[in-house]
Structures are given as structure tokens and as C-alpha cells.
Amino acid sequence: MVFVEGGQLTMGSNDMDADPDERDIRRVSVNDFCISRYEVTQSEWNEIMHKNLSVFSGKNHPVECVSWDDAILFIEKLNRKTGRHYRLPTEEEWEYAAKGGKYGSESRYSGGNNLEEVGWMRNNSRQSTHKVGLLKPNALGLYDMTGNVHEWCDGRYDSIFYAQDTILNNQYDLKDIRIFKGGSWGNDPKHCRISNTNYNTRETRSFSIGFRLAEDVKKQK
């Protein structure tokens, strides 16, 4: 786990590639937290869950084909085994960490503006995930925040903070919609940008979605 010192984060984007739900630019505060250096791997998943549905097999590849509910169940079992209090990062924490925290910049991708250096995506992935940690990390030493697999975040897709999406509201009950970030091995550069937000039902499993862990920082007594 990597310690992330809290600070201020500007969410949203006026980038020419920004989707409507990115146009609501807002300033938020992020508390100190910890986040895992790598996406949860298939080896780590197997140790806890003993059943791996990933399409792209490899013990050091990120686990995928896991729903938001699957990720929560993994975390609950991991916490019972370790006595820790892991969780999913919030969307705010995820973006703050992806940008490099207090060391961050306004680069389009996590680690810089050259996507092929920092993330596995459509143009360089050969249509597959890859072992975690092979490409360039960001300023916090976090790998694959861009590309490889999308990452589930804690919390729901909240229409209060996003432009109204008529199709979304007509198809789903918003309380069942969860966010994932970061782009994947199959995405084009536009959808790998840090500010880009994706969403689907909490039961959705896809060979392009995995997750990483977060943890609160224990306060000194």
C-alpha cells in the first residue's frame, strides 16, 4: 500500500474529448489514505476466493470479470483473514491518486501524456491484459492507474454531480449504478483519460474491469 497525503482536487474537465458528465467541474478535499501500488492480481484473488473467472489467465495479471459486488465480497473476506480494513477507493481518491496526489500534474493520463508509456490500451495491448507494473508509474509510484483494466470505485454514479443522462435514468435505478475509472486494454486514448468516468450495474462482469484496494490511514492517539 502507498500512503497518499490528502489535499485539494479539481474534478471534471473542459478537454475537447470530455464527455457531458465531465463538464461539471468542482473542487473537493481529499483526506489522507492509502492505495495499493498495483491492481489486484489473479494470484491475490485466488488466494482468497479460490475461483477465478478471468478471461486473460496469468497469476500476475489483474483479475477481471469481477463485478462490484464480487470486489466487495473479496474485500470482506480479505479483511477477516488479515484483520485489516481494506476497501475500494472513492472516485475522488482514485482521481487524486491517479494524478499523483500533491506531486501531481494535469496530465491526461496517470503518469504523463504519453499513453503508450504508462498504460496498456487499444494501440499497444495486443487485445489482452498484461502483468501489473510493467509500464511507467505515476509520481506516487502507482502502476496501471491508466489502462490494463478499468477499476471499480466505491460509491454510486450520482446525478447530482453529473449532467443528467436520460438514457441512464430510463434504463437503470441509479442506486444500483457503480463507477469505474482508468480505461482498459481495449479502450482508445479518449476513454483512458483520468477525468473520464464510466458506470454500469453493480452486478456487471467484464473482461475489462478489475479493481485495486484502498485503506484509511490510522490516526495516532
SVG drawing of the C-alpha trace seen along z (x, -y; Angstrom):
<svg xmlns="http://www.w3.org/2000/svg" viewBox="-37 -24 45 46">
<polyline fill="none" stroke="black" stroke-width="0.4" points="0.0,0.0 1.2,-3.5 0.5,-6.4 -1.3,-9.4 -1.2,-12.7 -4.5,-14.5 -5.2,-17.7 -7.3,-19.6 -8.5,-18.1 -10.2,-19.6 -12.6,-17.1 -14.1,-17.3 -12.6,-18.5 -13.0,-21.1 -10.9,-18.9 -12.2,-18.8 -12.7,-15.0 -14.6,-15.4 -18.0,-13.7 -21.0,-15.7 -20.6,-14.2 -17.1,-15.6 -18.2,-19.2 -19.4,-19.7 -16.0,-21.0 -15.8,-21.1 -13.2,-21.4 -13.1,-18.8 -10.9,-17.9 -9.4,-14.5 -8.1,-13.2 -5.0,-11.1 -5.4,-7.5 -3.5,-4.5 -4.0,-2.8 -2.4,0.3 0.6,-0.1 -0.9,2.4 -4.3,3.7 -5.4,6.8 -3.9,9.7 -5.3,13.1 -2.9,14.7 -4.2,12.5 -7.8,13.1 -7.3,16.9 -5.7,17.0 -8.9,15.5 -11.7,16.6 -10.4,19.9 -12.3,19.4 -11.0,17.2 -13.3,16.2 -10.7,14.0 -10.5,14.4 -6.8,13.5 -5.1,16.0 -1.9,15.1 -1.1,15.0 0.4,11.6 -2.2,10.2 -5.0,8.1 -8.1,10.1 -11.1,9.2 -14.6,10.4 -15.4,9.4 -18.5,7.3 -18.6,4.5 -20.3,7.0 -17.5,9.6 -14.9,7.0 -16.7,6.1 -17.0,9.8 -13.3,10.3 -12.5,7.3 -14.8,8.6 -13.0,12.0 -9.6,10.4 -10.3,8.2 -11.5,11.2 -8.3,13.0 -5.9,10.1 -7.6,8.1 -7.1,5.0 -9.8,2.6 -9.3,2.6 -12.0,1.0 -12.5,-0.3 -11.2,-3.9 -13.8,-6.6 -13.9,-8.3 -12.3,-11.4 -9.5,-9.3 -9.0,-7.4 -8.6,-10.6 -6.4,-12.3 -4.1,-9.3 -4.1,-8.9 -3.0,-12.5 -0.1,-11.9 -1.6,-13.4 0.2,-16.5 3.0,-15.8 0.6,-15.6 0.1,-17.4 -2.8,-18.0 -1.6,-15.3 -4.3,-13.4 -3.2,-10.0 -1.8,-8.7 2.0,-9.2 2.1,-11.6 0.7,-12.5 2.4,-9.7 -0.2,-7.0 1.9,-4.2 4.5,-4.7 2.0,-4.5 -0.9,-2.3 -2.0,0.8 -4.8,-0.3 -6.1,0.5 -3.0,-0.7 -0.4,1.3 -2.1,4.1 -2.5,6.7 -6.1,7.1 -5.1,8.5 -4.3,7.6 -0.6,7.6 1.3,8.3 0.9,5.4 3.7,3.0 5.4,3.3 4.9,-0.3 5.9,-3.6 4.3,-4.5 3.0,-7.9 4.5,-10.4 3.2,-8.3 4.7,-5.1 1.3,-3.7 1.2,-1.4 -1.6,-0.8 -3.9,-3.6 -4.3,-4.2 -5.1,-1.1 -4.8,2.6 -8.2,2.9 -10.8,0.4 -11.1,0.1 -14.3,0.2 -14.7,-2.7 -16.7,-3.0 -20.0,-4.9 -22.7,-5.3 -23.0,-7.2 -24.6,-10.4 -26.7,-12.5 -26.4,-15.4 -22.8,-15.9 -23.1,-14.8 -25.1,-16.1 -28.5,-14.4 -28.2,-11.3 -31.7,-10.5 -30.7,-7.1 -29.1,-6.1 -32.1,-7.2 -34.6,-5.4 -32.7,-2.1 -31.5,-1.8 -32.2,-2.6 -29.3,-4.9 -28.9,-3.3 -27.6,-0.2 -25.1,-2.0 -21.4,-1.9 -18.4,-3.9 -15.2,-2.5 -12.2,-4.5 -9.0,-4.4 -9.6,-2.9 -8.6,0.6 -6.6,2.7 -9.5,2.3 -10.0,-1.4 -9.0,-4.3 -7.0,-7.2 -10.1,-9.3 -11.5,-6.8 -8.3,-6.4 -8.1,-9.9 -8.1,-10.4 -11.2,-12.5 -13.3,-10.1 -16.0,-8.3 -17.6,-5.0 -20.5,-3.3 -22.5,-0.1 -24.7,2.0 -23.1,3.4 -23.6,7.0 -21.8,6.4 -18.8,8.6 -16.5,7.7 -13.1,8.8 -12.1,5.2 -12.9,4.4 -10.9,5.1 -10.1,3.1 -7.4,2.0 -7.5,1.6 -7.6,-1.5 -7.4,-1.8 -7.9,-4.6 -4.9,-6.0 -4.9,-5.1 -4.8,-8.3 -2.2,-8.5 -3.7,-8.6"/>
</svg>
